[in-house]
Amino acid sequence: MDKTFILAIASPIFITIGGLLTWFIKSKKDDILLSEEKSREFKIKTYEELLEPFITVFTFALPEEEKQIGIKKLSSLEYRKSGFNLMTFGSDEVVKSYNKIMQAFFTLNTKDFTDDAEYAIIMLSLISDLLLNIRKDLYTKKTKLKRSEMLEPMITDIKKYEEIINNRKL
């Protein structure tokens, strides 16, 4: 057979195979991107639910009764479900940060501290670490923000505790 004839027959076959492979790879990539987007949306919803009691505490304009309702939410079934969702879908660092906060709530007592600021700094360090890890999980692992910078919009005198919060070993 003539080489030209073989090329004439083989070329469309190779083009078709190449097109099918390209379509298959693109289809798989699109499926993965869609799955990641759905997962990201679920993570955002879960993170919002887990952060809600902390946001309530930092909303200084709220009456004390509403803040207490926010704190009591930590022991609700709905909140616990969000915690289980976090264990399933959250990044390792977010899960570790969340666990540290919850353990602090379970074990630390303000009466054990001679200075209320010491307890507050521990909690602020833990919360800011959680916020920073959520940011890294959802947006960019290369963030240059520090823990204290995650709290600046919520705490008026954050500069006074900035160094302690940023350097506190968790």
N, CA, C and O of each residue as an XYZ file, in Angstrom:
680
protein
N       0.826     -1.183      0.000
C       0.000      0.000      0.000
C       0.864      1.239      0.000
O       2.005      1.246      0.463
N       0.303      2.229     -0.511
C       0.973      3.508     -0.618
C       0.944      4.218      0.748
O      -0.072      4.190      1.443
N       2.047      4.842      1.119
C       2.130      5.563      2.404
C       1.109      6.692      2.470
O       0.579      6.984      3.543
N       0.838      7.308      1.377
C      -0.135      8.406      1.326
C      -1.523      7.887      1.657
O      -2.290      8.532      2.372
N      -1.830      6.719      1.130
C      -3.132      6.116      1.395
C      -3.289      5.783      2.886
O      -4.339      6.034      3.477
N      -2.238      5.218      3.481
C      -2.263      4.883      4.915
C      -2.417      6.154      5.743
O      -3.199      6.186      6.694
N      -1.679      7.198      5.387
C      -1.799      8.474      6.101
C      -3.195      9.060      5.939
O      -3.742      9.630      6.884
N      -3.766      8.927      4.768
C      -5.104      9.456      4.509
C      -6.146      8.760      5.380
O      -7.113      9.393      5.804
N      -5.967      7.493      5.649
C      -6.918      6.745      6.477
C      -6.587      6.931      7.966
O      -7.496      7.082      8.782
N      -5.311      6.922      8.322
C      -4.896      6.998      9.721
C      -5.128      8.389     10.318
O      -5.453      8.502     11.500
N      -4.968      9.428      9.531
C      -5.107     10.787     10.054
C      -6.483     11.034     10.668
O      -6.544     11.491     11.809
N      -7.589     10.760      9.977
C      -8.900     10.986     10.601
C      -9.114     10.129     11.852
O      -9.771     10.556     12.801
N      -8.554      8.921     11.843
C      -8.694      8.055     13.021
C      -7.970      8.670     14.209
O      -8.520      8.728     15.309
N      -6.733      9.131     13.994
C      -5.978      9.758     15.078
C      -6.635     11.058     15.536
O      -6.657     11.347     16.732
N      -7.159     11.829     14.622
C      -7.845     13.078     14.974
C      -9.084     12.772     15.812
O      -9.355     13.458     16.798
N      -9.832     11.747     15.421
C     -11.023     11.355     16.174
C     -10.649     10.870     17.574
O     -11.281     11.254     18.558
N      -9.632     10.037     17.658
C      -9.178      9.536     18.969
C      -8.696     10.700     19.830
O      -9.013     10.770     21.017
N      -7.931     11.611     19.235
C      -7.453     12.793     19.965
C      -8.605     13.651     20.455
O      -8.588     14.134     21.587
N      -9.609     13.842     19.605
C     -10.781     14.623     19.998
C     -11.547     13.971     21.128
O     -11.989     14.646     22.058
N     -11.706     12.654     21.050
C     -12.405     11.930     22.112
C     -11.640     11.996     23.432
O     -12.236     12.179     24.494
N     -10.316     11.847     23.359
C      -9.506     11.958     24.575
C      -9.602     13.359     25.177
O      -9.742     13.515     26.390
N      -9.525     14.366     24.322
C      -9.640     15.749     24.791
C     -10.997     15.976     25.447
O     -11.072     16.567     26.524
N     -12.066     15.514     24.809
C     -13.411     15.658     25.361
C     -13.524     14.937     26.703
O     -14.094     15.483     27.648
N     -12.987     13.717     26.800
C     -13.053     12.933     28.024
C     -12.312     13.642     29.156
O     -12.836     13.745     30.265
N     -11.108     14.127     28.891
C     -10.314     14.815     29.913
C     -11.001     16.100     30.350
O     -11.049     16.395     31.544
N     -11.537     16.872     29.401
C     -12.236     18.106     29.741
C     -13.475     17.808     30.563
O     -13.769     18.531     31.514
N     -14.202     16.766     30.219
C     -15.395     16.379     30.952
C     -15.046     16.026     32.398
O     -15.731     16.455     33.327
N     -13.994     15.254     32.585
C     -13.546     14.886     33.932
C     -13.116     16.119     34.720
O     -13.435     16.247     35.902
N     -12.399     17.018     34.072
C     -11.939     18.243     34.726
C     -13.145     19.087     35.151
O     -13.167     19.614     36.264
N     -14.135     19.217     34.286
C     -15.343     19.973     34.616
C     -16.085     19.340     35.793
O     -16.587     20.044     36.669
N     -16.151     18.012     35.807
C     -16.798     17.311     36.923
C     -16.067     17.582     38.233
O     -16.699     17.808     39.265
N     -14.759     17.559     38.191
C     -13.966     17.818     39.391
C     -14.169     19.254     39.859
O     -14.346     19.492     41.053
N     -14.147     20.212     38.936
C     -14.359     21.614     39.294
C     -15.740     21.838     39.889
O     -15.880     22.577     40.863
N     -16.750     21.218     39.322
C     -18.110     21.333     39.848
C     -18.192     20.738     41.247
O     -18.814     21.318     42.137
N     -17.573     19.597     41.439
C     -17.554     18.944     42.747
C     -16.843     19.818     43.780
O     -17.317     19.963     44.907
N     -15.708     20.397     43.396
C     -14.965     21.278     44.300
C     -15.776     22.522     44.645
O     -15.742     22.981     45.787
N     -16.499     23.070     43.683
C     -17.324     24.252     43.925
C     -18.452     23.936     44.905
O     -18.725     24.718     45.816
N     -19.106     22.787     44.716
C     -20.161     22.382     45.645
C     -19.593     22.159     47.039
O     -20.195     22.555     48.037
N     -18.436     21.524     47.096
C     -17.782     21.284     48.381
C     -17.422     22.610     49.050
O     -17.594     22.766     50.260
N     -16.934     23.546     48.278
C     -16.560     24.862     48.805
C     -17.776     25.581     49.357
O     -17.707     26.181     50.430
N     -18.900     25.530     48.633
C     -20.133     26.152     49.103
C     -20.590     25.519     50.416
O     -21.036     26.221     51.324
N     -20.481     24.197     50.515
C     -20.863     23.494     51.736
C     -19.943     23.884     52.887
O     -20.401     24.071     54.015
N     -18.643     24.008     52.605
C     -17.690     24.431     53.630
C     -18.037     25.827     54.135
O     -18.039     26.073     55.341
N     -18.329     26.735     53.217
C     -18.664     28.102     53.612
C     -19.873     28.103     54.533
O     -19.870     28.774     55.565
N     -20.901     27.358     54.169
C     -22.116     27.272     54.990
C     -21.782     26.701     56.369
O     -22.237     27.224     57.387
N     -20.999     25.644     56.401
C     -20.616     25.022     57.674
C     -19.793     25.989     58.519
O     -20.040     26.127     59.718
N     -18.827     26.653     57.911
C     -17.987     27.600     58.649
C     -18.834     28.753     59.194
O     -18.625     29.189     60.326
N     -19.786     29.247     58.403
C     -20.664     30.318     58.878
C     -21.459     29.873     60.103
O     -21.587     30.621     61.072
N     -21.992     28.652     60.056
C     -22.759     28.129     61.184
C     -21.891     27.988     62.430
O     -22.339     28.280     63.539
N     -20.653     27.542     62.250
C     -19.763     27.368     63.394
C     -19.291     28.705     63.970
O     -19.037     28.809     65.170
N     -19.175     29.701     63.137
C     -18.695     31.008     63.600
C     -19.794     31.872     64.210
O     -19.500     32.833     64.921
N     -21.041     31.546     63.944
C     -22.152     32.393     64.397
C     -22.120     32.726     65.895
O     -22.282     33.896     66.242
N     -21.919     31.759     66.798
C     -21.871     32.134     68.223
C     -20.732     33.100     68.547
O     -20.880     33.974     69.402
N     -19.598     32.942     67.865
C     -18.465     33.829     68.121
C     -18.748     35.239     67.600
O     -18.368     36.231     68.222
N     -19.413     35.308     66.463
C     -19.788     36.614     65.908
C     -20.742     37.316     66.870
O     -20.641     38.522     67.092
N     -21.659     36.552     67.433
C     -22.608     37.111     68.397
C     -21.866     37.718     69.583
O     -22.193     38.819     70.025
N     -20.880     37.010     70.092
C     -20.122     37.503     71.246
C     -19.381     38.794     70.902
O     -19.265     39.686     71.743
N     -18.882     38.898     69.676
C     -18.116     40.079     69.277
C     -18.982     41.235     68.783
O     -18.456     42.288     68.425
N     -20.291     41.054     68.759
C     -21.177     42.148     68.352
C     -21.561     42.903     69.620
O     -22.523     42.553     70.304
N     -20.802     43.928     69.912
C     -20.938     44.624     71.181
C     -22.250     45.390     71.302
O     -22.668     45.708     72.415
N     -22.903     45.691     70.197
C     -24.167     46.416     70.241
C     -25.327     45.522     70.675
O     -26.396     46.023     71.023
N     -25.128     44.209     70.658
C     -26.202     43.295     71.060
C     -26.395     43.319     72.571
O     -25.433     43.458     73.326
N     -27.635     43.184     73.001
C     -27.873     43.071     74.448
C     -27.271     41.769     74.983
O     -27.097     40.804     74.239
N     -26.959     41.754     76.260
C     -26.324     40.590     76.889
C     -27.163     39.322     76.740
O     -26.608     38.231     76.615
N     -28.487     39.450     76.751
C     -29.361     38.277     76.607
C     -29.135     37.596     75.251
O     -29.080     36.369     75.175
N     -29.004     38.385     74.194
C     -28.776     37.821     72.863
C     -27.403     37.166     72.767
O     -27.233     36.152     72.091
N     -26.437     37.752     73.445
C     -25.105     37.140     73.456
C     -25.158     35.786     74.151
O     -24.526     34.830     73.702
N     -25.903     35.703     75.236
C     -26.033     34.433     75.961
C     -26.719     33.371     75.096
O     -26.365     32.193     75.147
N     -27.699     33.803     74.306
C     -28.364     32.869     73.378
C     -27.344     32.332     72.377
O     -27.337     31.142     72.062
N     -26.487     33.216     71.883
C     -25.436     32.796     70.953
C     -24.484     31.806     71.587
O     -24.083     30.834     70.946
N     -24.115     32.039     72.844
C     -23.205     31.137     73.547
C     -23.884     29.794     73.803
O     -23.250     28.747     73.677
N     -25.167     29.815     74.160
C     -25.906     28.573     74.412
C     -26.039     27.740     73.141
O     -26.197     26.521     73.204
N     -25.974     28.398     71.999
C     -26.072     27.678     70.735
C     -24.942     26.661     70.580
O     -25.083     25.681     69.848
N     -23.821     26.894     71.268
C     -22.674     25.975     71.191
C     -23.047     24.555     71.607
O     -22.411     23.595     71.171
N     -24.070     24.417     72.444
C     -24.451     23.070     72.899
C     -25.705     22.542     72.194
O     -26.234     21.500     72.581
N     -26.178     23.240     71.177
C     -27.391     22.804     70.475
C     -27.090     21.664     69.503
O     -25.953     21.486     69.066
N     -28.121     20.903     69.178
C     -27.989     19.793     68.239
C     -27.568     20.308     66.858
O     -26.718     19.711     66.198
N     -28.165     21.408     66.436
C     -27.827     21.986     65.123
C     -26.341     22.350     65.046
O     -25.678     22.108     64.038
N     -25.840     22.932     66.128
C     -24.432     23.314     66.156
C     -23.537     22.075     66.139
O     -22.498     22.061     65.479
N     -23.942     21.049     66.861
C     -23.169     19.804     66.880
C     -23.133     19.162     65.495
O     -22.117     18.595     65.094
N     -24.245     19.255     64.769
C     -24.270     18.717     63.402
C     -23.270     19.469     62.523
O     -22.568     18.868     61.710
N     -23.216     20.777     62.695
C     -22.242     21.565     61.937
C     -20.821     21.138     62.288
O     -19.944     21.091     61.425
N     -20.604     20.827     63.565
C     -19.291     20.343     63.991
C     -18.932     19.025     63.319
O     -17.784     18.820     62.924
N     -19.905     18.134     63.189
C     -19.644     16.864     62.496
C     -19.379     17.111     61.011
O     -18.525     16.456     60.415
N     -20.110     18.053     60.415
C     -19.841     18.399     59.015
C     -18.419     18.923     58.862
O     -17.735     18.616     57.886
N     -17.986     19.708     59.830
C     -16.617     20.224     59.799
C     -15.606     19.075     59.833
O     -14.623     19.086     59.092
N     -15.850     18.101     60.684
C     -14.922     16.972     60.791
C     -14.829     16.204     59.473
O     -13.794     15.613     59.163
N     -15.906     16.216     58.707
C     -15.946     15.487     57.439
C     -15.343     16.291     56.293
O     -14.579     15.755     55.491
N     -15.686     17.587     56.212
C     -15.337     18.385     55.035
C     -14.277     19.455     55.280
O     -13.698     19.969     54.323
N     -14.011     19.797     56.523
C     -13.064     20.867     56.806
C     -11.627     20.435     56.594
O     -11.314     19.245     56.615
N     -10.769     21.396     56.391
C      -9.340     21.083     56.255
C      -8.797     20.640     57.615
O      -9.401     20.922     58.650
N      -7.682     19.962     57.607
C      -7.068     19.480     58.847
C      -6.805     20.634     59.818
O      -7.081     20.527     61.013
N      -6.273     21.728     59.294
C      -5.927     22.857     60.162
C      -7.168     23.505     60.769
O      -7.142     23.908     61.932
N      -8.244     23.612     60.010
C      -9.481     24.185     60.542
C     -10.042     23.272     61.631
O     -10.472     23.751     62.680
N     -10.039     21.983     61.390
C     -10.534     21.021     62.383
C      -9.715     21.130     63.672
O     -10.281     21.151     64.765
N      -8.400     21.199     63.551
C      -7.544     21.306     64.742
C      -7.822     22.602     65.505
O      -7.892     22.598     66.734
N      -7.979     23.706     64.779
C      -8.260     24.993     65.420
C      -9.604     24.970     66.133
O      -9.732     25.451     67.259
N     -10.591     24.414     65.474
C     -11.931     24.321     66.068
C     -11.889     23.442     67.322
O     -12.485     23.785     68.343
N     -11.189     22.317     67.245
C     -11.084     21.431     68.410
C     -10.451     22.147     69.595
O     -10.893     21.975     70.731
N      -9.423     22.948     69.341
C      -8.760     23.688     70.421
C      -9.713     24.681     71.074
O      -9.715     24.833     72.295
N     -10.517     25.352     70.269
C     -11.488     26.304     70.830
C     -12.508     25.574     71.692
O     -12.799     25.992     72.813
N     -13.042     24.494     71.170
C     -14.064     23.763     71.918
C     -13.478     23.189     73.210
O     -14.136     23.217     74.250
N     -12.258     22.675     73.155
C     -11.632     22.162     74.369
C     -11.414     23.287     75.385
O     -11.557     23.075     76.589
N     -11.070     24.472     74.903
C     -10.905     25.613     75.807
C     -12.231     25.960     76.464
O     -12.269     26.248     77.660
N     -13.322     25.937     75.702
C     -14.636     26.207     76.286
C     -15.004     25.161     77.333
O     -15.613     25.483     78.353
N     -14.635     23.909     77.078
C     -14.970     22.829     77.998
C     -14.125     22.859     79.268
O     -14.613     22.539     80.353
N     -12.859     23.243     79.129
C     -11.931     23.075     80.252
C     -11.539     24.362     80.973
O     -11.276     24.338     82.175
N     -11.498     25.468     80.268
C     -11.063     26.708     80.917
C     -12.233     27.368     81.641
O     -13.367     27.371     81.161
N     -11.930     27.915     82.785
C     -12.937     28.621     83.560
C     -12.365     29.996     83.897
O     -11.225     30.102     84.349
N     -13.135     31.025     83.682
C     -12.647     32.388     83.933
C     -12.229     32.562     85.393
O     -11.380     33.401     85.694
N     -12.809     31.787     86.293
C     -12.475     31.897     87.715
C     -11.064     31.397     88.007
O     -10.488     31.725     89.044
N     -10.508     30.603     87.091
C      -9.157     30.071     87.272
C      -8.069     31.092     86.942
O      -6.887     30.841     87.178
N      -8.463     32.234     86.402
C      -7.499     33.255     85.999
C      -7.592     34.452     86.930
O      -8.684     34.903     87.277
N      -6.438     34.958     87.328
C      -6.422     36.130     88.196
C      -6.749     37.393     87.406
O      -7.220     38.387     87.958
N      -6.491     37.331     86.124
C      -6.722     38.487     85.255
C      -7.681     38.073     84.136
O      -7.399     37.126     83.402
N      -8.817     38.775     83.998
C      -9.773     38.456     82.934
C      -9.143     38.577     81.553
O      -9.531     37.869     80.624
N      -8.170     39.477     81.422
C      -7.525     39.688     80.122
C      -6.783     38.436     79.674
O      -6.706     38.166     78.475
N      -6.237     37.670     80.607
C      -5.491     36.465     80.249
C      -6.419     35.444     79.576
O      -6.072     34.868     78.545
N      -7.581     35.231     80.158
C      -8.568     34.321     79.566
C      -9.009     34.844     78.200
O      -9.097     34.077     77.240
N      -9.282     36.125     78.111
C      -9.723     36.735     76.850
C      -8.662     36.576     75.762
O      -8.993     36.297     74.609
N      -7.407     36.751     76.116
C      -6.323     36.630     75.137
C      -6.217     35.194     74.627
O      -5.992     34.971     73.438
N      -6.377     34.234     75.516
C      -6.345     32.828     75.095
C      -7.466     32.579     74.081
O      -7.237     31.999     73.020
N      -8.669     33.022     74.417
C      -9.808     32.790     73.536
C      -9.650     33.557     72.219
O      -9.958     33.024     71.153
N      -9.179     34.785     72.286
C      -8.967     35.577     71.072
C      -7.909     34.929     70.176
O      -8.041     34.922     68.952
N      -6.872     34.391     70.789
C      -5.834     33.708     70.003
C      -6.405     32.496     69.283
O      -6.103     32.258     68.113
N      -7.230     31.734     69.985
C      -7.821     30.536     69.394
C      -8.811     30.888     68.277
O      -8.813     30.259     67.219
N      -9.638     31.883     68.521
C     -10.631     32.287     67.512
C      -9.945     32.865     66.281
O     -10.332     32.569     65.150
N      -8.927     33.689     66.504
C      -8.226     34.278     65.356
C      -7.496     33.209     64.558
O      -7.393     33.310     63.336
N      -6.990     32.186     65.236
C      -6.333     31.080     64.543
C      -7.351     30.323     63.682
O      -7.052     29.944     62.549
N      -8.548     30.107     64.223
C      -9.607     29.453     63.449
C      -9.960     30.279     62.215
O     -10.064     29.740     61.113
N     -10.142     31.574     62.398
C     -10.480     32.443     61.261
C      -9.389     32.412     60.187
O      -9.679     32.351     58.993
N      -8.160     32.456     60.624
C      -7.041     32.439     59.680
C      -6.985     31.110     58.916
O      -6.721     31.091     57.714
N      -7.233     30.016     59.610
C      -7.207     28.713     58.937
C      -8.391     28.537     57.993
O      -8.263     27.877     56.962
N      -9.533     29.113     58.329
C     -10.674     29.089     57.407
C     -10.317     29.871     56.147
O     -10.590     29.430     55.030
N      -9.714     31.018     56.340
C      -9.288     31.832     55.185
C      -8.330     31.038     54.291
O      -8.466     31.039     53.067
N      -7.373     30.370     54.908
C      -6.413     29.575     54.140
C      -7.103     28.436     53.402
O      -6.751     28.120     52.266
N      -8.081     27.825     54.049
C      -8.775     26.696     53.429
C      -9.629     27.148     52.244
O      -9.668     26.472     51.216
N     -10.305     28.273     52.378
C     -11.233     28.697     51.334
C     -10.599     29.552     50.245
O     -11.041     29.514     49.097
N      -9.597     30.303     50.578
C      -9.103     31.282     49.612
C      -7.640     31.097     49.236
O      -7.332     30.782     48.086
N      -6.751     31.287     50.175
C      -5.344     31.196     49.813
C      -4.506     30.728     50.986
O      -4.599     31.271     52.086
N      -3.705     29.737     50.748
C      -2.805     29.238     51.787
C      -1.612     30.172     51.972
O      -0.890     30.076     52.965
N      -1.409     31.060     51.029
C      -0.251     31.943     51.055
C      -0.556     33.293     51.706
O       0.157     34.268     51.468
N      -1.593     33.357     52.514
C      -1.941     34.632     53.140
C      -0.806     35.130     54.033
O      -0.105     34.341     54.666
N      -0.644     36.417     54.070
C       0.388     37.028     54.891
C      -0.220     37.681     56.140
O       0.481     38.333     56.913
N      -1.513     37.499     56.323
C      -2.171     38.073     57.495
C      -1.743     37.350     58.762
O      -1.409     36.165     58.744
N      -1.763     38.089     59.855
C      -1.458     37.517     61.164
C      -2.770     37.284     61.903
O      -3.820     37.799     61.518
N      -2.688     36.502     62.965
C      -3.905     36.199     63.735
C      -4.605     37.463     64.214
O      -5.826     37.575     64.099
N      -3.862     38.398     64.740
C      -4.483     39.617     65.278
C      -5.209     40.411     64.190
O      -6.205     41.080     64.466
N      -4.715     40.337     62.972
C      -5.347     41.079     61.883
C      -6.723     40.520     61.538
O      -7.546     41.219     60.947
N      -6.974     39.283     61.898
C      -8.290     38.696     61.657
C      -9.333     39.274     62.606
O     -10.532     39.183     62.343
N      -8.881     39.871     63.712
C      -9.799     40.404     64.723
C      -9.904     41.922     64.718
O     -10.747     42.485     65.417
N      -9.075     42.579     63.952
C      -9.055     44.043     63.965
C     -10.417     44.699     63.753
O     -10.715     45.689     64.421
N     -11.259     44.188     62.849
C     -12.555     44.856     62.677
C     -13.505     44.672     63.863
O     -14.511     45.375     63.960
N     -13.195     43.731     64.766
C     -14.114     43.420     65.859
C     -13.658     43.933     67.219
O     -14.486     44.162     68.100
N     -12.363     44.117     67.401
C     -11.815     44.482     68.711
C     -11.181     45.863     68.608
O     -10.254     46.072     67.826
N     -11.685     46.797     69.398
C     -11.211     48.180     69.284
C      -9.778     48.364     69.780
O      -9.024     49.156     69.214
N      -9.398     47.641     70.827
C      -8.050     47.824     71.378
C      -7.131     46.649     71.051
O      -6.290     46.264     71.864
N      -7.294     46.094     69.876
C      -6.519     44.915     69.459
C      -5.017     45.202     69.427
O      -4.217     44.305     69.694
N      -4.629     46.411     69.112
C      -3.203     46.756     69.022
C      -2.487     46.525     70.355
O      -1.296     46.216     70.390
N      -3.233     46.679     71.443
C      -2.656     46.492     72.774
C      -2.257     45.023     72.999
O      -1.316     44.741     73.741
N      -2.965     44.107     72.365
C      -2.736     42.675     72.575
C      -2.168     41.971     71.342
O      -1.984     40.754     71.337
N      -1.899     42.739     70.323
C      -1.471     42.202     69.030
C      -0.287     41.240     69.142
O      -0.350     40.125     68.626
N       0.760     41.647     69.791
C       1.964     40.818     69.869
C       1.700     39.526     70.638
O       2.185     38.461     70.256
N       0.938     39.622     71.709
C       0.639     38.432     72.508
C      -0.195     37.444     71.705
O       0.079     36.244     71.722
N      -1.208     37.938     71.002
C      -2.085     37.075     70.205
C      -1.312     36.409     69.067
O      -1.469     35.215     68.814
N      -0.487     37.186     68.393
C       0.254     36.636     67.243
C       1.312     35.625     67.651
O       1.607     34.699     66.896
N       1.885     35.791     68.832
C       3.004     34.936     69.239
C       2.605     33.848     70.237
O       3.443     33.036     70.630
N       1.379     33.823     70.636
C       0.926     32.832     71.611
C       0.971     31.441     71.002
O       0.460     31.216     69.905
N       1.582     30.516     71.714
C       1.641     29.125     71.259
C       0.283     28.495     71.533
O      -0.256     28.579     72.636
N      -0.253     27.862     70.492
C      -1.581     27.250     70.646
C      -1.487     25.755     70.783
O      -2.509     25.082     70.921
